[in-house]
């Protein structure tokens, strides 16, 4: 089992059974999202006021060079947060994330409910007979709905109605066929190869309660930081020493020419598969290889494009597939579209067969969005 650090967080108590049924919780969630949508006008008004305050501060700075730096920084932070919230509302990200998180459970729940209505018991005396098949079927339906409610609570609130039995703790990436790393501080399992993230929550008993990966945008931003070696990571000195020792074996090679593929081979040989995502950082620290630099405009465009592809993903994802596309693959395709060819060499690619699978999905995205499609293989 992978090593991980425990970071204590405040304990929050939830009483899930007060919510009664999955349908009640679902309706409440819809009401919450509708209420939040109605607040967008107020947020826009607040944003206008912040922009006015920033304009006054900047004008004061131009006139006499004296201004409140701390207040300006605070206003800029508030502005950025408001713009992100407004953008999420305009793009219906709450709904997209919610149905990505619970769509399979809701579909199964309402299918069961409709089936139950069709086969409703018409004769109470028949139901009360010993060993009645109707009684068994009703109990099975009740148990199934209870299981769905339990899973729904896990995914929405991060808690179980019923205690976790501790099974199925090891997670594997379906794309790379490797064990995911549990990063407790980020409440997620992360694939060291393609970066697929599956969020979890750890309760006061350190029991893991899984729910679907849904905060994709935050993870995508994290990948952008890792690509540019801007992430904050903890790699121990002994790991660096082992990597250096392995690098020294390449006596006839120019260390400056050691790229991602060679470093990945070294990490694999040393058993450091979980450090694949930090290769740009390692190359920069040990070999002096500069990571790619992405200007703010391009970075914002990447994030905007990532937000846009959430809708076609919901419509065109293969049946039964939960994992999103590989993040390096997505960045590769975005770079192609924006003609940022200098970035293409920095994205690790999957095996040809899996690349073809991703291309098939990506082609549907492009057709849906009327983007130019370039096959990868």
C-alpha positions as CSV (number, residue, x, y, z in Angstrom):
1,X,0.0,0.0,0.0
2,X,1.3,3.5,-0.8
3,X,2.7,5.7,1.8
4,X,0.9,8.9,2.6
5,X,0.7,11.6,5.2
6,X,-2.3,12.4,7.4
7,X,-3.3,16.0,7.6
8,X,-5.9,16.7,10.4
9,X,-9.0,18.5,9.4
10,X,-11.9,19.8,11.4
11,X,-14.5,17.2,12.1
12,X,-17.9,17.9,10.6
13,X,-20.9,15.8,11.7
14,X,-23.6,14.9,9.2
15,X,-26.9,13.3,9.9
16,X,-27.7,11.7,6.5
17,X,-30.8,9.8,7.7
18,X,-32.6,13.1,8.3
19,X,-32.8,13.4,4.5
20,X,-34.9,10.3,4.2
21,X,-34.6,9.3,0.6
22,X,-32.3,9.8,-2.4
23,X,-35.1,11.7,-4.2
24,X,-35.5,14.2,-1.4
25,X,-31.8,14.9,-1.4
26,X,-31.8,15.2,-5.2
27,X,-34.6,17.7,-5.2
28,X,-32.9,19.8,-2.4
29,X,-29.7,19.8,-4.4
30,X,-31.5,21.1,-7.5
31,X,-33.2,23.8,-5.4
32,X,-29.8,24.8,-4.0
33,X,-28.3,25.1,-7.5
34,X,-31.3,27.2,-8.7
35,X,-31.0,29.5,-5.7
36,X,-27.3,30.0,-6.4
37,X,-28.0,30.8,-10.1
38,X,-30.3,33.6,-9.0
39,X,-27.4,35.3,-7.2
40,X,-25.4,35.9,-10.4
41,X,-26.8,39.5,-10.7
42,X,-25.7,40.3,-7.2
43,X,-22.3,38.9,-8.0
44,X,-22.0,41.0,-11.1
45,X,-22.9,44.1,-9.2
46,X,-20.2,43.3,-6.6
47,X,-17.7,42.8,-9.4
48,X,-18.6,46.3,-10.9
49,X,-18.0,47.8,-7.5
50,X,-14.7,46.1,-7.1
51,X,-13.6,47.3,-10.5
52,X,-14.6,50.8,-9.6
53,X,-12.5,50.7,-6.4
54,X,-9.5,49.3,-8.3
55,X,-9.8,52.1,-10.8
56,X,-9.8,54.7,-8.0
57,X,-6.7,53.1,-6.5
58,X,-4.9,52.9,-9.8
59,X,-5.7,56.6,-10.6
60,X,-4.4,57.6,-7.2
61,X,-1.2,55.7,-7.8
62,X,-0.7,57.5,-11.2
63,X,-1.3,60.9,-9.6
64,X,0.9,60.8,-6.6
65,X,2.5,57.3,-6.4
66,X,0.9,56.7,-3.0
67,X,-1.7,54.0,-2.7
68,X,-2.9,51.2,-0.4
69,X,-1.0,48.1,-1.7
70,X,-2.7,45.7,0.7
71,X,-6.2,46.8,-0.2
72,X,-5.4,46.6,-3.9
73,X,-4.1,43.0,-3.6
74,X,-7.2,42.1,-1.6
75,X,-9.5,43.6,-4.2
76,X,-7.7,41.7,-7.0
77,X,-8.1,38.4,-5.1
78,X,-11.8,39.2,-4.6
79,X,-12.1,40.0,-8.3
80,X,-10.5,36.8,-9.5
81,X,-12.7,34.7,-7.2
82,X,-15.9,36.5,-8.3
83,X,-14.9,36.1,-12.0
84,X,-14.3,32.4,-11.5
85,X,-17.7,32.0,-9.7
86,X,-19.6,33.9,-12.4
87,X,-17.8,31.9,-15.1
88,X,-18.8,28.6,-13.4
89,X,-22.4,29.8,-13.2
90,X,-22.5,30.9,-16.8
91,X,-21.1,27.6,-17.9
92,X,-23.5,25.6,-15.6
93,X,-20.5,23.9,-14.0
94,X,-22.4,23.1,-10.8
95,X,-24.9,21.1,-12.8
96,X,-22.2,19.4,-15.0
97,X,-20.3,18.4,-11.9
98,X,-23.4,17.2,-10.0
99,X,-24.7,15.0,-12.8
100,X,-21.2,13.7,-13.6
101,X,-21.0,12.8,-9.9
102,X,-24.5,11.2,-9.5
103,X,-26.0,10.6,-13.0
104,X,-25.5,6.8,-12.9
105,X,-27.1,6.5,-9.4
106,X,-30.1,8.8,-10.3
107,X,-30.7,6.8,-13.5
108,X,-30.7,3.5,-11.6
109,X,-32.8,4.9,-8.8
110,X,-35.6,6.1,-11.1
111,X,-35.5,2.9,-13.1
112,X,-36.0,0.9,-9.9
113,X,-38.8,3.2,-8.9
114,X,-40.6,2.8,-12.2
115,X,-40.2,-1.0,-12.1
116,X,-41.6,-1.1,-8.6
117,X,-44.7,1.0,-9.7
118,X,-45.4,-1.4,-12.6
119,X,-45.1,-4.5,-10.4
120,X,-46.9,-3.0,-7.4
121,X,-48.5,-5.7,-5.3
122,X,-52.3,-5.8,-5.9
123,X,-53.2,-8.4,-3.4
124,X,-52.1,-7.9,0.2
125,X,-53.1,-11.4,1.1
126,X,-50.7,-12.8,-1.5
127,X,-48.0,-10.7,-0.1
128,X,-48.6,-12.0,3.4
129,X,-48.3,-15.7,2.4
130,X,-45.3,-17.5,3.7
131,X,-42.3,-17.6,1.3
132,X,-44.1,-15.1,-1.0
133,X,-42.0,-14.3,-4.0
134,X,-43.5,-10.8,-4.0
135,X,-42.1,-10.2,-0.5
136,X,-38.6,-11.3,-1.5
137,X,-38.7,-9.0,-4.6
138,X,-39.9,-6.1,-2.5
139,X,-37.1,-6.6,0.0
140,X,-34.5,-6.8,-2.8
141,X,-35.8,-3.5,-4.2
142,X,-35.6,-1.9,-0.7
143,X,-32.1,-3.1,-0.2
144,X,-31.0,-1.8,-3.6
145,X,-32.5,1.6,-3.0
146,X,-30.8,1.8,0.4
147,X,-27.5,1.0,-1.3
148,X,-28.0,3.7,-3.9
149,X,-28.9,6.2,-1.1
150,X,-25.7,5.3,0.7
151,X,-23.6,5.8,-2.4
152,X,-25.4,9.0,-3.1
153,X,-24.5,10.4,0.3
154,X,-20.9,9.3,-0.1
155,X,-20.5,11.2,-3.3
156,X,-22.4,14.4,-2.4
157,X,-21.5,14.8,1.3
158,X,-18.4,12.5,1.5
159,X,-19.9,10.4,4.3
160,X,-21.6,7.0,4.5
161,X,-25.0,6.2,5.9
162,X,-23.5,2.7,6.6
163,X,-20.0,2.2,7.9
164,X,-17.2,1.5,5.4
165,X,-16.1,-2.2,5.7
166,X,-12.6,-1.3,4.5
167,X,-12.6,-3.3,1.3
168,X,-11.5,-2.1,-2.1
169,X,-9.0,0.4,-0.8
170,X,-6.4,0.0,-3.6
171,X,-7.2,2.0,-6.7
172,X,-5.9,1.3,-10.2
173,X,-5.8,3.5,-13.2
174,X,-7.8,1.9,-16.0
175,X,-5.8,3.7,-18.6
176,X,-2.2,2.9,-17.4
177,X,-2.9,-0.3,-15.4
178,X,-0.9,1.0,-12.4
179,X,-1.8,1.6,-8.8
180,X,-2.9,5.1,-8.0
181,X,-1.1,7.1,-5.2
182,X,-3.2,8.2,-2.3
183,X,-2.5,11.9,-1.5
184,X,-4.3,12.6,1.7
185,X,-3.7,16.3,1.7
186,X,-5.5,16.6,-1.6
187,X,-8.1,14.0,-0.7
188,X,-7.5,12.0,-3.9
189,X,-6.0,9.0,-5.6
190,X,-3.7,10.2,-8.5
191,X,-2.3,8.1,-11.3
192,X,1.4,8.8,-11.6
193,X,1.3,8.1,-15.3
194,X,-1.6,10.0,-16.9
195,X,-2.7,12.1,-13.9
196,X,-6.3,10.8,-13.6
197,X,-7.6,11.8,-10.2
198,X,-10.3,10.2,-8.0
199,X,-11.4,12.2,-5.0
200,X,-11.9,10.7,-1.6
201,X,-12.6,11.9,1.9
202,X,-11.1,10.4,5.1
203,X,-13.2,10.5,8.3
204,X,-12.2,10.7,11.9
205,X,-11.5,6.9,11.9
206,X,-9.4,7.3,8.8
207,X,-11.8,5.3,6.8
208,X,-11.8,6.0,3.1
209,X,-15.1,6.9,1.4
210,X,-14.9,7.1,-2.3
211,X,-16.8,9.3,-4.7
212,X,-16.5,10.0,-8.4
213,X,-13.8,12.4,-9.7
214,X,-15.5,15.7,-10.4
215,X,-13.2,18.6,-9.6
216,X,-11.5,18.3,-12.9
217,X,-10.7,21.9,-13.5
218,X,-8.6,22.2,-10.3
219,X,-6.7,19.1,-11.3
220,X,-6.2,20.5,-14.8
221,X,-4.7,23.7,-13.3
222,X,-2.5,21.5,-11.1
223,X,-1.2,19.8,-14.2
224,X,-0.4,23.1,-15.8
225,X,1.6,24.0,-12.7
226,X,3.5,20.7,-12.8
227,X,4.2,21.1,-16.5
228,X,6.0,24.4,-15.7
229,X,7.6,23.0,-12.5
230,X,5.7,25.5,-10.5
231,X,4.2,23.0,-8.1
232,X,5.1,22.7,-4.4
233,X,6.3,19.1,-3.9
234,X,8.2,17.2,-1.2
235,X,11.0,15.0,-2.7
236,X,13.4,13.8,-0.1
237,X,17.2,14.3,-0.5
238,X,17.8,10.5,-0.6
239,X,15.5,10.3,-3.7
240,X,17.5,13.0,-5.4
241,X,20.7,11.2,-4.5
242,X,19.5,8.0,-6.0
243,X,18.5,9.7,-9.2
244,X,21.9,11.5,-9.4
245,X,23.7,8.2,-8.9
246,X,21.7,6.7,-11.8
247,X,22.4,9.8,-13.9
248,X,26.1,9.5,-13.3
249,X,26.0,6.1,-15.1
250,X,25.4,8.0,-18.4
251,X,29.1,9.1,-18.6
252,X,29.1,9.5,-22.4
253,X,25.8,11.5,-22.4
254,X,25.3,15.2,-22.1
255,X,23.0,15.5,-19.1
256,X,21.4,18.6,-20.5
257,X,20.0,16.4,-23.3
258,X,18.3,14.0,-20.9
259,X,14.6,14.5,-21.5
260,X,11.3,13.3,-20.1
261,X,11.5,9.8,-21.6
262,X,14.9,9.1,-20.2
263,X,14.0,10.5,-16.8
264,X,10.9,8.4,-16.7
265,X,13.0,5.3,-17.5
266,X,15.3,6.2,-14.5
267,X,12.4,6.7,-12.2
268,X,10.8,3.4,-13.2
269,X,14.1,1.6,-12.7
270,X,14.4,3.1,-9.2
271,X,10.7,2.3,-8.4
272,X,9.7,5.9,-8.2
273,X,6.7,5.6,-10.6
274,X,4.7,8.0,-8.4
275,X,7.1,10.8,-9.3
276,X,6.3,10.8,-13.1
277,X,4.1,13.8,-12.7
278,X,7.0,15.8,-11.2
279,X,9.5,15.1,-14.0
280,X,9.7,18.7,-15.2
281,X,10.5,19.8,-11.6
282,X,13.1,17.0,-11.2
283,X,14.8,17.8,-14.6
284,X,14.9,21.5,-13.6
285,X,16.5,20.9,-10.2
286,X,19.0,18.2,-11.1
287,X,19.9,18.7,-14.8
288,X,19.1,22.4,-15.2
289,X,16.6,21.7,-18.0
290,X,14.2,24.6,-18.2
291,X,10.5,23.6,-18.0
292,X,8.2,25.0,-20.6
293,X,6.8,28.5,-20.0
294,X,3.2,29.2,-20.8
295,X,2.1,32.8,-20.9
296,X,-0.9,33.8,-18.9
297,X,-3.1,34.4,-22.0
298,X,-2.4,30.8,-23.2
299,X,-2.9,29.3,-19.8
300,X,-6.3,31.1,-19.5
301,X,-7.2,29.9,-22.9
302,X,-6.3,26.3,-21.9
303,X,-8.6,26.5,-18.9
304,X,-11.4,28.0,-20.9
305,X,-11.1,25.2,-23.5
306,X,-11.1,22.6,-20.7
307,X,-14.3,24.1,-19.3
308,X,-15.9,24.0,-22.8
309,X,-15.2,20.3,-23.4
310,X,-17.2,19.3,-20.2
311,X,-20.5,19.5,-22.1
312,X,-19.5,17.2,-25.1
313,X,-17.9,14.8,-22.6
314,X,-21.3,14.3,-20.9
315,X,-22.9,13.7,-24.2
316,X,-20.3,11.5,-25.9
317,X,-18.4,9.6,-23.2
318,X,-18.5,5.8,-23.8
319,X,-21.1,4.0,-21.9
320,X,-19.8,2.8,-18.5
321,X,-16.7,5.0,-18.7
322,X,-16.1,7.2,-15.7
323,X,-12.4,8.3,-16.2
324,X,-12.0,11.5,-18.1
325,X,-9.4,11.8,-20.9
326,X,-5.8,11.8,-20.1
327,X,-4.7,15.3,-19.0
328,X,-1.4,15.3,-21.0
329,X,-3.4,14.2,-24.0
330,X,-5.9,17.1,-23.6
331,X,-3.0,19.6,-23.2
332,X,-1.4,18.1,-26.4
333,X,-4.6,18.5,-28.4
334,X,-5.2,22.1,-27.0
335,X,-1.6,23.0,-28.0
336,X,-2.3,21.6,-31.5
337,X,-5.4,23.7,-31.9
338,X,-3.6,26.9,-30.7
339,X,-0.6,26.1,-32.8
340,X,1.7,25.9,-29.8
341,X,3.9,23.3,-31.4
342,X,6.8,24.1,-29.1
343,X,4.8,22.6,-26.2
344,X,4.0,19.2,-27.8
345,X,7.2,17.5,-26.8
346,X,6.5,18.0,-23.1
347,X,3.3,15.9,-22.9
348,X,3.7,12.1,-22.2
349,X,1.6,10.1,-24.6
350,X,-0.3,6.8,-23.9
351,X,0.3,3.6,-25.8
352,X,-1.0,3.6,-29.4
353,X,-4.1,1.5,-28.7
354,X,-5.2,3.8,-25.8
355,X,-4.3,6.8,-27.9
356,X,-6.7,5.6,-30.6
357,X,-9.5,5.3,-27.9
358,X,-8.8,8.8,-26.8
359,X,-8.8,10.1,-30.4
360,X,-12.2,8.5,-31.0
361,X,-13.7,10.5,-28.1
362,X,-11.8,13.6,-29.0
363,X,-13.0,13.5,-32.6
364,X,-16.6,13.6,-31.3
365,X,-15.7,16.6,-29.1
366,X,-14.3,18.4,-32.2
367,X,-17.4,17.6,-34.3
368,X,-19.7,18.8,-31.4
369,X,-17.7,22.1,-30.9
370,X,-16.8,22.6,-34.6
371,X,-13.1,22.5,-33.8
372,X,-10.5,21.3,-36.2
373,X,-9.7,17.6,-35.7
374,X,-6.1,16.3,-36.0
375,X,-5.6,12.5,-35.4
376,X,-2.8,11.7,-33.0
377,X,-2.0,8.3,-34.4
